[in-house]
Amino acid sequence: MIIEIYRHHGTWAFTDTYKGLENEPFVAGIPEIIDEFIEKFSDKNQKTHRITFSSSDFPGSHGKLTKTNPEQGGSWYKYGKKEGWLCPATLHYFPEHPEELFVRFS
């Protein structure tokens, strides 16, 4: 699956009209994780970035986030020493929060 992220009201966000999501913000540590991936794997001067993501590893993935614990309909994920919360909007893409989430930034 692929989403295109952009800055909106001081954080990273995305819109997926097919899923009914508009300016859906990333919060609670996820923006810092996104910044780290962009710094390592993408052109940080771009205004938008594409994230390819899957619950299974795929060729060219840049890393994985590992689920640590659920909270308030979302789940906390760890990447290196950073941790962030993915909200219930994740369930628009998966039947439940995956144990691992593999990503690629472009």
Secondary structure as the mmCIF struct_conf table of DSSP 4:
data_model
#
loop_
_struct_conf.conf_type_id
_struct_conf.id
_struct_conf.beg_label_comp_id
_struct_conf.beg_label_asym_id
_struct_conf.beg_label_seq_id
_struct_conf.end_label_comp_id
_struct_conf.end_label_asym_id
_struct_conf.end_label_seq_id
STRN STRN1 ILE A 2 HIS A 8
TURN_TY1_P TURN_TY1_P1 HIS A 9 GLY A 10
STRN STRN2 THR A 11 ASP A 16
HELX_RH_3T_P HELX_RH_3T_P1 THR A 17 LYS A 19
TURN_TY1_P TURN_TY1_P2 GLY A 20 GLY A 20
STRN STRN3 LEU A 21 PRO A 25
HELX_LH_PP_P HELX_LH_PP_P1 PHE A 26 PHE A 26
STRN STRN4 VAL A 27 VAL A 27
TURN_TY1_P TURN_TY1_P3 ALA A 28 GLY A 29
HELX_RH_AL_P HELX_RH_AL_P1 ILE A 30 PHE A 41
BEND BEND1 SER A 42 SER A 42
TURN_TY1_P TURN_TY1_P4 LYS A 44 ASN A 45
BEND BEND2 LYS A 47 LYS A 47
STRN STRN5 THR A 48 SER A 54
BEND BEND3 SER A 55 SER A 56
TURN_TY1_P TURN_TY1_P5 PRO A 59 GLY A 60
STRN STRN6 GLY A 63 GLU A 71
TURN_TY1_P TURN_TY1_P6 GLN A 72 GLY A 73
STRN STRN7 GLY A 74 TYR A 79
TURN_TY1_P TURN_TY1_P7 GLY A 80 LYS A 81
STRN STRN8 LYS A 82 LEU A 86
HELX_RH_3T_P HELX_RH_3T_P2 PRO A 88 HIS A 92
TURN_TY1_P TURN_TY1_P8 TYR A 93 TYR A 93
BEND BEND4 PHE A 94 GLU A 96
BEND BEND5 GLU A 99 GLU A 99
STRN STRN9 GLU A 100 PHE A 105
#
